Amino acid sequence: MSGAVLVVLEHDRGTIAPAALEALTAGRALAAQLGTTLEALTVGSNGDSLVADAESFGADVIHQAHHALLTDYNPEAWGEVVAQMITATQPAVVLATGTDRGNEVLAQAAARCDSAFVANCLTFEPGQPGGTFGVTRVRWGGSLIERATVAGTGTGTGTGTATGTGTGTGTGTGTGTKLLTIAHHAVDASPAANPGAGTATVFEARLDPSVARTMIVARVERPAGVTLATAPVVVGGGRGVGSADGFAPLQSLADLLGGVVGCSRAVTNLGWRNHTDQVGQTGTRIAPDIYIACGISGAIQHWVGAMASKKILAINTDPQANMVTKSDYAVIGDLHQVIPAITAEIERRRAT
Ligand SMILES: Cc1cc2nc3c(=O)[nH]c(=O)nc-3n(C[C@H](O)[C@H](O)[C@H](O)COP(=O)(O)OP(=O)(O)OC[C@H]3O[C@@H](n4cnc5c(N)ncnc54)[C@H](O)[C@@H]3O)c2cc1C
C-alpha cells in the first residue's frame, strides 16, 4: 500500500488543464499534512509529456497509464484506469480537478471501487477526532459552503443549510481510499520549492473495449485568442433568441465589440449552440467587462456563472426577469429589434 496522495492530471491530448496544477498544489499540501508522498497519474500515452509539470509541483512518482483506448478523454475508461490504480497502489487519497471531467472520472472510479467520493472541496482537515477526515466543499453552484466528514471506509454524504454551514457523516464498505476533487480556484497553482523525484513509471491498463461507452467523435476547435472565460465582452443568448439562426445578430454584435457569444443551458439543450458556449453552473464562469444577456431569464444556475461580470446589460421583454432586476442596465424590448438597432448605432458612430 503506497498510502500516497495520488493526483489525476486532467489533460487533453497532452495539454494540461490549468485546474490540474491547482490539484497538484492542493495535493502537495495534503500529502504534507498526512506525512506521505505526492504521486501523479497521467491517462493516455499523450499525457507522458506532463512529467516535468508534475515533478516541478512536487510529485515523486508519475504513473503513466497506457492503452489504445486512452487517446481522447473518455469518462468510463479514465474511471476504470483510476480504479485499477487504486487497486494496484492503494493510495490514501486520490485527488482530481473539481471540473466536469475531474468529477466525472472520480465518480466513475468511486462506483467501481465502492470508495468514498467528495466533490468540489475547498479545504481538507484530515486527522479529526475518531480518525475521521473533514472537508469543506462548495454546493449548489457556490451558494452553500458545506462542512462534511468523510468516513474512513465507504461513501460519505453531508448535509448543509443555505446559511452557509452544514455537517455530514458517511459510512459504508469501501477500499479506504478517499476520492476527492478540489474546487476550481480554491487554491492558486504554485510549483514546489523543491521539485519531486519525478520518477515516471508506465502502468499498462487492462481495458475491454466495452468499457469505452462514451467516445469523442468530433472536436470543436475554438479560434485561438479570446475564449468565453477570458473575453472582455460576452453577448449571451437564451431561449428568447428563438432558434439557432437567431444567434446571427448576436454574433455580429460580439464581433463588432471584440467579444464572443455565450448562451444559456436552455439553448444547448435545444441544440442551438454547442455546450462550449454555455454560461453557468454546468458551463463556463465568465467575468467580462460587460455581459449583454439577451432573452435570458437569469435562473440561479445561469446567474452563478455570470455574476462575476463587471457590468450586465439585460435585453428582455419581461421587466420582472431575474436577469433584468439584477442587471446594471436593461432594455425592455424584443431582442430581435434591439440587437440590430445597437449594432447599427455602433457602426454609425464608428463611421463618423
Ligand atoms: C442542475 C442544473 C444545472 C443547470 N446549469 C445551468 C447552466 O450552467 N447554465 C444555464 O444557463 N442554465 C442552467 N440550468 C438551467 C436553468 O435552470 C434555466 O432553466 C435556464 O438557464 C433557462 O434558460 P433561459 O434563460 O434561456 O430560458 P428561459 O428561462 O425560458 O428564459 C427565456 C427568457 O427570454 C425572454 N424572452 C423571450 N422572448 C424574448 C424576446 N423576443 N426578446 C427578449 N427577451 C425575450 C423571456 O422573457 C425570458 O426571460 C441548470 C439547471 C439545473 C437543474
The ligand as an ORCA input file, in Angstrom:
! r2SCAN-3c Opt
* xyz 0 1
  C     -28.551     21.146    -12.195
  C     -28.850     22.271    -13.156
  C     -27.799     22.917    -13.734
  C     -28.054     23.972    -14.624
  N     -26.998     24.622    -15.184
  C     -27.242     25.676    -15.976
  C     -26.173     26.419    -16.553
  O     -24.994     26.121    -16.378
  N     -26.475     27.469    -17.331
  C     -27.764     27.855    -17.580
  O     -27.964     28.837    -18.320
  N     -28.784     27.156    -17.065
  C     -28.562     26.072    -16.289
  N     -29.615     25.358    -15.817
  C     -30.973     25.668    -16.344
  C     -31.619     26.863    -15.676
  O     -32.293     26.460    -14.502
  C     -32.649     27.519    -16.621
  O     -33.599     26.557    -16.999
  C     -32.025     28.109    -17.873
  O     -30.940     28.937    -17.533
  C     -33.100     28.933    -18.603
  O     -32.565     29.393    -19.810
  P     -33.128     30.686    -20.490
  O     -32.988     31.855    -19.556
  O     -32.509     30.787    -21.827
  O     -34.652     30.337    -20.745
  P     -35.973     30.859    -20.047
  O     -35.918     30.693    -18.579
  O     -37.098     30.219    -20.773
  O     -35.980     32.423    -20.329
  C     -36.201     32.988    -21.598
  C     -36.220     34.493    -21.413
  O     -36.296     35.103    -22.701
  C     -37.175     36.218    -22.598
  N     -37.649     36.459    -23.963
  C     -38.468     35.682    -24.711
  N     -38.606     36.209    -25.955
  C     -37.856     37.330    -25.985
  C     -37.597     38.311    -26.992
  N     -38.105     38.200    -28.237
  N     -36.783     39.342    -26.670
  C     -36.260     39.474    -25.424
  N     -36.496     38.572    -24.434
  C     -37.281     37.512    -24.713
  C     -38.225     35.791    -21.626
  O     -38.879     36.910    -21.029
  C     -37.387     35.016    -20.593
  O     -36.912     35.884    -19.574
  C     -29.380     24.336    -14.937
  C     -30.433     23.661    -14.321
  C     -30.174     22.638    -13.439
  C     -31.337     21.932    -12.796
*
